[in-house]
């Protein structure tokens, strides 16, 4: 199943690219082909990311990055793209909070990753008219309190047999119409592993035709007093411009060089290209002091 799901978007990218070359005189067709290429590319990237993530988790190479953050803002930021998706797919998406302490210590990136997986599944396995709920509740008000995150949908649900093995790597419900949905079957095992690393618990309740409910309970240290210098930094960052900056770009891949140069140039950056490490060193050595604002290079160069 996994190898098939990887080849499917790759074949689409190759096929659509060939169609683009054959229809260079038809901008409308090209636009349609490029949209499908973009979609398939992101689909393939998601599959590869899941496989790599699962590999890292199995080898114990993922460590949590605990820092202070606003849990309510984190949840709302994760939920934001799904509101637009709900409108597009004619579904109802509701987010609600029941908590006193929003500022906590934890790994906001991993919590976002968990939410994205659960919400993606809720939308993926539901039809037009479905209701999707995201609820966050603080269970007690102590320094080391527990927070409950519930993602509930009125979608197609799962069979009892599949619920029992939903956290097994590569397991997927292949009956009841879900076989057309792409994925590696790694999303839920990744969620389970991350929740366990956070010393939390996850439960699932589902019934065919009646939807699914995922409940996560994780302990997070609350922060009572918060300073707010970050807002000022954010405002300053939003006013920052790359216009007129000079960057030395070291890249030995033609495609990556073209893409990076184009994107940087679109933001007003003056790009000096170096095609290997030796050339980059030479260009930098021969440049006047402080003539480059930054150097970007291939991580393996």
N, C-alpha and C positions, 0 to 999 in steps of 0.2 A: 504493500500500500504506500509506504513512504517513498520508495524509488519511483513509483508511478506518479505520485503527487509532485515530485521534483521534476520529472521529465515533462509533465503536462504544460506547466507555464514556460519551460525552456523551449519546447516545441512551438508554442504560440509565439514566443519572441522571435525565433528563427523564421517561422512562416510569415509573420506580419512584416518582418524586415525585408523579406524577398518581395512581398506585395508592394511595399513602399517603393522599392527600386523599379518596379514595373509600372508604377503609376505616378511618376514624378510630375506629370503634367496635370494632375487632378488634386489640387490642394484639399478639397473636401474629403476625398478618400484617404489622403495621407494623414489628415487630422484624426480621422477615425481609427486608422491603423496605429498611430502613435499613442492614442489613448489606451488602446488594448495592450500595446507593448509596455507602457508605463504601469498599467495594472498588473500584468503578468510578472514584471520585474519585481515589484513590491511583494507580490505573492511568493515568489521564489526566495527573496531575501528573508521574509518572515519564516519560511520553512527552514532555511539554513541557520538563522539565528536561534530557532528553537532547538535544533539538533546540537549546535555548539553549546548552548546554555545547559542543556541536559547533560552533556558530556562533562562540563565544568562542575556541575552539581554532583554528579556521580563520583568525581575525583576529589571532591571536597575543596575545590579551588576558588569557591566564592565566599568572601567574607563580607559581613554587613558593615555599612558605613553609618554609624550612629551620629546624628547631629540634631540640633534644635530646628523644628519646623512647625508650621501651622497645618494641623491635620485637616481642618475644614477646607482650607484653600487647596491642599493637595488633592482631596477628593473632588472638589469642584473643577479643578484643572483637568483631572483625569476624565471627568464626566462630560466636560464641555463638547468634545467632538461628537459624542453620542447623541446629544440633543438634535444636532443637524441631521444625523443619520435617522433618528426617530421620525422627524418631519418628512424626510424623503421616503421612508419605508412605511409611512402611515401607522406608526406605533406610538404608544404613550410611554414616556420616560419620566419618572419622578425621583427626585433626590431629596432626602430629608435627614435632619440631624436632631439628636437628643443628647446633648452633652454640655457640661459646664466648662471643661478645660480643653481648649483647642490646641494650645501650644504644648508639644510633647518632644521627647527625645526618641529618635528612631531612624530607620533608613527609608526616607520618603520615596526614593527611586524604586526600591523593591516593593513598597506598598502600592505605588502606582502601577508597577508591572503586574501585581496580583489583580488589582482592580481592572486593568485593561484586558487581561485574560478572561476574567469572569463576565465582564460586560460584553466583550466580543462574542462569547459563546451565547449569552442571553439573546443578543440580536441575531446571531447566525442561525440559531435553532428556534426561531419564532417567525410567525407569519404576520401579514398586515392585520392590524386591529389588536395585536397583542399588547399587553401591559408589562412594563419592566420597572422594577423598583430597586433603588439603591438606598439603604438605610444605614446610618452610623449612630451607634448608641454608646454612651459611657456607662459602664456597669457599676462602678463605684467611684467615690471621690477620695482617693488616697494618693500618696506620692507615686506608688507603683500601682497604677490602676489598670483595669482591663477595658478594652474597647471592642465592641461587636460590630462587624460589618456584614450586612446581609444583602445579597443580590438575588432577587426573585423575579421570575418571569412566568407568563401564562402561555409559554410556547409548546412545542411538541412533546417535551418531556423525554424520559428515558425508561427503558425496561428495567425491572428489578435486577435482572441478571447483570446488566451493564453497570448499574450503580455500584455493585459490589466490586467491580474491577476498574472503575473510572480513573483511579490514581495509578494504574499500571502503565508504564511507558508503552507508547504506540497502540494502546487500546482505543478502539473507536466503535461507536454504535453504527453498524453497517446496514441495519434494517430500518424500516419505517421512513424511507425517503432521505435519510441523512447521508447516504453514500455519495450524493452529488456535492457535498460540502468538503472543500479541500482542507488539509491539515495533516500534521504528522501524528496527532494523538499525544503530543508532548506537553500541551498547555496545562492540563490539570496536574500531571506529575510535577511540573515545575512549580506550580502554585503550592502544592502539598509540601514540597521540599522547602520552599521559602518560608511558609508559615511555620513549619517545624523548626527551622533555624531561628525564628523569632520567638521560640518557646510558646507558640500558639497552637490552636486546634482548628480543624475545618471539618464540617459535616455537610452532607448533601441529602436532600429529601426530594424525590422526584417520582412522578407517575405519568405513564404514557397518556398524551393528550391533555394533560392538566398542568404542565409546566414543571419548573425546577426551582429549588431554593438552596442556595449555598450560604452557609453561616460560618464566619471566621471570627474567632476570639483571640486577640493578641494582647499581651501586657505591654504597656508603654509608660515610661516615666513622664509625669506631668511637670510642666515648668510654670510656676505661679507668676513670677515677675519676668517681664520681657522688655528688653530695650528695643527701640525701633530705628536704628541707624540704617537698616537695610533698605528702607523705603527711599531715603535720600540717595543711596548708591544706585538704586534701580532707576530713579529719575535721571541721574547723571548719565547712566549707561544708555538710556533711551535717546539721549541727545547726541551721543557719540556718532561720528561719521568717519568712514574710511576714505572719503574723498581726498585725493592727492597723496595718500600714503604710498610709500615705495616698498615693495616686497620682493625678495629674492626667492623664486620658486624652483626647488630642485626636485625633479621627477623624471624617471627614465621610461615611463609608459606614455606612449603617444596620446591615447585616449584620455588618461587622467590629466595630462598636461593641458590638453585642449579644454577640458571641462573646467578645471581649476582656474585657468587663465581667463576664460570667458566669464565665469561667475565673479571673479575678483574685479575684472575690468568693468563689469556692469555696475559695481559699487564705487567706481572712480579710482580704483587702485592702479598704480603704475607697476606693471609686472616685468621683472627681469628673469628670463628663463635659463635654467641650468639643467643639462640633460644627464648629468651624473654627479657623484659626490666630488670628484676631482675638479670638475668644471665649477661647481658651486664654491669650493674653497678658493679657487683662483679668482673668480669674480669678486668674492668678498675681500680677499687680500688686496686686490687692485683698486677697490672702491675707497672713496674718501670716508673718514670717520663719520659715523652716524648717518650715512647716506641711505641706509636701509632701515626701515622701521621694524621689520620682522623678517625672519627666514622661515619658510615652510618647506619641509622636505619629507620625502617618502620615509616611513618609519623604519624601513629595512635598508636604507641607503647607507 
